[in-house]
Amino acid sequence: MYGEIIISINMVFNYAILSFASRMAKSQTTWKRLLVASFIGAFPVTLFPNSPIAIVIAFLGMVVCAFGVSFTAWKGPSLIVLIGALFAGGVLTVFTDRFMFSDARVTVFVCALLAYISLYLLKTKWLDVRIARQMSSYSYASVLSIWERTTTIQVFIDTGNRCIEPLTGEAVHFVSFKAVESIIPKELIEPLHTWNTKDMHQLSKIPKKYQKNARLIRLQTVQGASWAVGFKFDQWVIGKGSELPTGYIVLTKEDNRYPEGAAAILHASALESLTEERGTDHVA
């Protein structure tokens, strides 16, 4: 009876690990195949618990049965299986060392529950890391030229930013006031500081010298509509030489929510400029 409990616990544990790996690797494996693989992984380890060879055979048999004979098919999921096994296995080891119910069904159920909870937490953290890595891939160094001056700032491409200048349809990017304050002409600082975003202003508040390249931009957020003044930049180079198409920048004072330590939020169309640049990287 004790052996059956151990096999059942190992099967539940293996099934939880394989299901986790299948979801994370986006495998098309069926639950029946995972169940058979769980048994293949549980049986040798139960018979020979202290044998390293039995552990290796059980692992290889389990992942091959679950994900396919081809090495390319199971090499990715197998790594996830190892990570999940180390994490969830540690949780179950602590539990089985301290608690063991007299009812076998209760023991198996509690072990299954612990395995799935621990793997759910691992999956959540895993996805958080993947999202963070994906976000960091949209972060770039850049050189902005405007008002006949140049500065270097860190930018972040926001795929949710679709704001455009209504007359020309050109992209609008958002830049931290603090990040470019050193290159803002002195005549512009006072009008920008006193700008009331709730009212529709006339560009007459902007010095005449800069009105030609300025536009009123209407912004719609969850807080409601507001008005900002956008300035056309001369040139903006991001990454390894990708130049953005002509567009406008809106200066923002509250930039504490900019991701990845960026000083500017670029329009989603900036991705197209990067894609085009990457597409010529390997052209002879």
Rosetta blueprint (number, residue, H / E / L):
1 M L
2 Y H
3 G H
4 E H
5 I H
6 I H
7 I H
8 S H
9 I H
10 N H
11 M H
12 V H
13 F H
14 N H
15 Y H
16 A H
17 I H
18 L H
19 S H
20 F H
21 A H
22 S H
23 R H
24 M H
25 A L
26 K L
27 S L
28 Q L
29 T L
30 T L
31 W H
32 K H
33 R H
34 L H
35 L H
36 V H
37 A H
38 S H
39 F H
40 I H
41 G H
42 A H
43 F H
44 P H
45 V H
46 T H
47 L H
48 F L
49 P L
50 N L
51 S L
52 P H
53 I H
54 A H
55 I H
56 V H
57 I H
58 A H
59 F H
60 L H
61 G H
62 M H
63 V H
64 V H
65 C H
66 A H
67 F H
68 G L
69 V L
70 S L
71 F H
72 T H
73 A H
74 W H
75 K H
76 G H
77 P H
78 S H
79 L H
80 I H
81 V H
82 L H
83 I H
84 G H
85 A H
86 L H
87 F H
88 A H
89 G H
90 G H
91 V H
92 L H
93 T H
94 V H
95 F H
96 T H
97 D H
98 R H
99 F L
100 M L
101 F L
102 S L
103 D L
104 A H
105 R H
106 V H
107 T H
108 V H
109 F H
110 V H
111 C H
112 A H
113 L H
114 L H
115 A H
116 Y H
117 I H
118 S H
119 L H
120 Y H
121 L H
122 L H
123 K H
124 T H
125 K H
126 W H
127 L H
128 D H
129 V H
130 R H
131 I H
132 A H
133 R H
134 Q H
135 M H
136 S H
137 S L
138 Y L
139 S E
140 Y E
141 A E
142 S E
143 V E
144 L E
145 S E
146 I E
147 W L
148 E L
149 R E
150 T E
151 T E
152 T E
153 I E
154 Q E
155 V E
156 F E
157 I E
158 D L
159 T L
160 G L
161 N L
162 R L
163 C L
164 I E
165 E L
166 P L
167 L L
168 T L
169 G L
170 E L
171 A E
172 V E
173 H E
174 F E
175 V E
176 S E
177 F H
178 K H
179 A H
180 V H
181 E H
182 S H
183 I H
184 I L
185 P L
186 K H
187 E H
188 L H
189 I H
190 E H
191 P H
192 L H
193 H H
194 T L
195 W L
196 N L
197 T L
198 K L
199 D L
200 M L
201 H L
202 Q L
203 L H
204 S H
205 K H
206 I L
207 P L
208 K H
209 K H
210 Y H
211 Q H
212 K L
213 N L
214 A E
215 R E
216 L E
217 I E
218 R E
219 L E
220 Q E
221 T E
222 V L
223 Q L
224 G E
225 A E
226 S E
227 W E
228 A E
229 V E
230 G E
231 F E
232 K E
233 F L
234 D L
235 Q E
236 W E
237 V E
238 I E
239 G L
240 K L
241 G L
242 S E
243 E E
244 L L
245 P L
246 T L
247 G L
248 Y E
249 I E
250 V E
251 L E
252 T E
253 K L
254 E L
255 D L
256 N L
257 R L
258 Y L
259 P H
260 E H
261 G H
262 A L
263 A L
264 A E
265 I E
266 L E
267 H L
268 A L
269 S L
270 A H
271 L H
272 E H
273 S H
274 L H
275 T H
276 E H
277 E H
278 R H
279 G H
280 T L
281 D L
282 H L
283 V L
284 A L
